[in-house]
Amino acid sequence: MRGKIFLWALMATLLLGGQSCCQMAVFEKIGAGNDTSEPVLVMGTSTEPQGLLPSVKRVQFRTETGWSSWISLKGVRLTTEPVAVSPEPGVVDIFTGGNDNELWQIRLRSHDSWSDWIRIFGPPPYNKNLGGVHFRKYELAAVTTGSPGGDYHLFTWGPTNHCLYKGCWGSDGRVACDRTLDWIQIEGEVGSRPSAVLHRDKIHLFALDSSGGLVWNSADIPATGSRDVPSWGGWSPLRGGFASPPAVATDGEAIHIFALMDGGGLGHLSFDPETGDLRSETISLRMDSSPAVVIEGGRIDLFGVRGDELIHVLYDGEAWLRGENLRGFISGQPTAVSDGRGQIWVFARGQGGWLWGIHYAPG
């Protein structure tokens, strides 16, 4: 009997001691197997409230085209689709709503080194009963001024059908926001999640209005570190007939806008905000989600979800090439970003509510 009591006491002592002294997350890596729909899953537990710190992973390429296996990152269950930006070469920041409807960020360095999950802001504004008005939980757009300590400009869609703005900044390898300041409402109603891009020293916003028409707004980029609020020029109509929030990117000369069309297919607009020149085409492609886009070196990489799998279509500078199915178990709108070193990352909310990702690294 005394032996049993001693054994139980020893186990309790070890357990309590482990909880108080061991702060490092424990990880288990599960291989991908032959079916690329099965991700490399990074699992872990952590005593830190932010979530987990994923270990460095070895990614196995699935095809000669250079796309990796899928990975899945636990720690925060996503409540919205993620959005990704690259503040400097080799660094990608991903933002998402998650867990208790708070705003979370995780940072990727050099394609395999992950930070901890960081909670950077609390629940969105208007988190209360608004008489049936849909409460949108961080349906985000984001741009960054592109430097280690640069500014981040975040946008979401409020329940009063206004675009909301919040300025944040880089700080000690993470993103920081002033939690005492609420989101700022941009004048004029919109009818969808916004999309944002930096082009010729301005922030350009695009969204749909209540009738499916594409609208546009812009402001000068505030000086880095000034914490100034952008001064918006007002929403202006561009073209109608769209059925999804837009995705935007720039090639340095024009802004390229992609959205699902009412009659099927994918609309592509090329827009010069200085001259007002607007060109359009319809791409014969079926997607079940809003698209995501990366433009680099004259090449356009376009992504969307069909069923629960990721579809990739490439424009090589002359023509749209046949699409590629990158598989996965994902939902909602993906986000795509170049890390500035020749790698493209695509992230989405995946099976289990976790963040899923896949990347392209030629050679």
C-alpha positions, 0 to 999 in steps of 0.5 A, a space after each residue: 500500500 505504501 509503495 502505491 502511495 509513493 508511486 502516485 506521489 512521485 507521478 504527481 510531482 513529476 507532472 506538476 514539475 513538468 508543467 511549471 518548468 517545461 515551456 518548449 512545445 513538443 512536436 510530432 511530424 506525420 509524413 505525407 504519403 503518396 497521396 498529395 491530399 494528405 498533408 505533412 501535418 505539424 502537430 504540437 502542444 504548448 503552454 504558451 497562450 498563442 499556440 505553437 511553434 512549428 519545428 523545421 520541416 523537410 518538404 518533399 516535392 510531389 511533382 517535377 513542376 516544383 510544387 511541394 506537399 501540403 502542410 497543416 499547422 495547428 495551434 489556432 482554428 481559423 474562423 476566416 480565410 487567411 491573408 498573406 503578405 511579404 514584408 521583406 525577401 524570405 519572410 511571409 506574414 499570415 493573418 487570420 481570424 481564429 479561436 475567440 474571434 481574435 486577430 492572429 498572425 504567424 510568420 514564416 522565414 525561409 520557407 521552413 521556419 515558423 514563429 509562434 502564433 501571435 494574438 495581435 488584436 481582440 474581437 472585431 468592433 460591433 461584437 454585439 447583438 445588432 438586430 440580425 446584422 451579420 457579424 463578419 469576423 476579420 474577412 481581411 485584406 492587407 498590404 505592407 510597405 515592405 521593410 522589416 520595421 514597416 507599416 501594415 495596413 489591414 482592412 476588413 468588412 464591417 456589419 454596417 457594410 463599410 470597409 474598416 481600416 487599422 494600421 499596424 507595424 513591424 516590431 521585433 520580428 512580429 506585427 504589433 497593433 495598438 489595442 486601445 484604438 478601434 478600427 476606423 470606418 472608411 466612408 461609403 458602403 460596400 457589399 463584399 470583403 475588400 482587396 488591397 494592393 500597393 501601386 505607385 505610392 498609393 493604397 488601392 482598395 477594390 470591393 463589390 457594391 450591393 449589386 455586384 458592381 466593382 468599386 475602387 478607392 485609393 489613398 496616398 501611403 502614409 509615411 512609414 512610422 508616422 501612424 497617420 491614417 490614410 485619406 481616402 478619395 471615395 468609392 468609384 464604380 468600375 464595372 458590374 457583373 461580378 459574383 465574388 469579391 475581387 483579388 488584385 495584384 500589380 505588375 508595376 504598370 497596371 493593376 490586375 483584378 480577378 473575380 468570378 462572373 455572374 454568367 460563369 467563368 472568371 473576369 480579368 480586368 487590367 486597370 491603370 488608375 492614373 489614366 482610367 484605362 480599363 481592359 477586360 477578358 473572361 477566362 473560361 475556368 470554373 472556380 467555386 471560390 474567389 480567386 487569389 493571384 500573384 504577379 511576378 516577372 511577367 508571369 501571373 499565377 492564379 489560384 482558386 478552390 474547386 470542390 475542396 481542391 486547389 486549382 492553379 492556372 498560369 499565364 506565361 506572358 503570352 497565353 493562359 496555360 492549362 490548369 493544374 490540380 494541386 489537391 488538398 482538403 481546403 475551403 473558402 478563398 485561398 491567399 497567395 504571395 511571393 516571398 521575393 526569393 522565387 517561391 510562391 506560397 498559397 494558404 487556405 483554411 483546411 480540414 480541421 479548421 487549421 491553416 494549410 499551405 503549399 509552396 512552389 520552388 522551381 529547381 
